[in-house]
Amino acid sequence: MSQNQDRKDNDVITLVDDEGNETLFNILFTFDSEDFGHSYILLYPADAAADDEVDIQAYIFDPEDGDNGELQLIESDDEWDMVEQVLNTFLADDGGMQ
């Protein structure tokens, strides 16, 4: 498993829900998992204040798809456990989302 944090600062992504509503998210970081063979992206709401508690969302993505790629839901409990471990390590190492 390797972490790729090159997309960390000030990168944003717009998610469009089933009803066409657009929501802006900051990209916390991306990483690849050799164990699961996927790349992952972790996001948090762009309008969150620095001291707000935020819900971080995680998705599977294909870095080759560029800006219009589809995000896939993570459906495996084992994958969720791995993503949560990576996130906890990131937050511990980085001191949070400052």
C-alpha positions in Angstrom: 0.0 0.0 0.0 1.4 3.4 -0.9 0.1 6.8 -0.1 0.1 9.4 -2.9 -0.4 12.8 -1.3 0.5 15.0 -4.3 -3.2 16.0 -4.7 -3.5 17.2 -1.1 -3.5 21.0 -1.0 -6.3 23.1 -2.4 -7.6 20.6 -5.0 -11.3 20.5 -5.3 -13.8 18.2 -6.9 -17.5 18.7 -7.7 -19.8 15.8 -7.0 -23.2 15.7 -8.7 -25.9 13.7 -7.1 -28.7 11.8 -8.8 -30.9 14.9 -8.9 -28.2 17.0 -10.5 -27.2 19.0 -7.4 -23.6 19.9 -7.3 -21.5 20.0 -4.1 -17.9 21.2 -3.9 -15.4 19.0 -2.0 -11.8 19.5 -1.1 -9.5 16.5 -1.8 -7.9 15.4 1.4 -5.6 13.0 -0.3 -5.4 10.0 -2.7 -3.7 6.7 -2.3 -3.3 3.4 -4.0 -3.7 -0.1 -2.5 -1.8 -3.0 -4.1 -3.8 -5.4 -1.9 -7.1 -4.4 -3.4 -5.9 -3.1 -6.8 -7.7 0.3 -6.5 -6.9 3.9 -6.1 -8.9 5.8 -3.5 -9.8 9.5 -3.0 -10.8 11.0 0.3 -12.9 14.2 0.3 -14.4 16.7 2.8 -16.9 19.5 2.2 -15.3 22.6 0.7 -17.4 24.9 2.9 -16.2 23.4 6.2 -14.4 25.7 8.6 -11.0 24.7 9.8 -12.3 23.9 13.3 -15.5 22.1 12.1 -15.9 18.4 12.6 -16.4 17.1 9.1 -17.6 13.9 7.5 -14.9 12.5 5.2 -16.1 10.6 2.2 -14.0 7.9 0.5 -14.4 6.5 -3.0 -12.6 4.3 -5.5 -11.4 6.2 -8.5 -9.4 5.7 -11.6 -6.6 8.4 -11.8 -6.5 7.8 -15.6 -10.0 9.1 -16.1 -9.0 12.7 -15.5 -11.4 15.3 -14.3 -14.6 13.6 -15.5 -14.0 10.2 -14.0 -16.7 8.3 -12.2 -16.3 7.6 -8.5 -17.2 4.2 -7.3 -18.6 3.3 -3.9 -16.5 1.1 -1.6 -18.7 -1.9 -0.9 -16.3 -4.3 0.9 -15.9 -4.2 4.7 -12.3 -5.2 4.4 -11.7 -2.2 2.0 -13.4 0.2 4.4 -11.3 -1.1 7.3 -8.1 -0.5 5.2 -9.3 3.0 4.1 -10.0 3.9 7.8 -6.6 2.7 8.9 -4.9 4.8 6.2 -7.0 7.8 7.1 -6.2 7.4 10.8 -2.5 7.2 10.0 -2.7 10.3 7.8 -4.5 12.3 10.4 -2.0 11.2 13.1 1.0 12.0 10.9 -0.4 15.2 9.5 -1.9 16.6 12.7 -5.3 16.8 11.1 -6.6 18.9 8.2 -4.9 22.2 8.9 
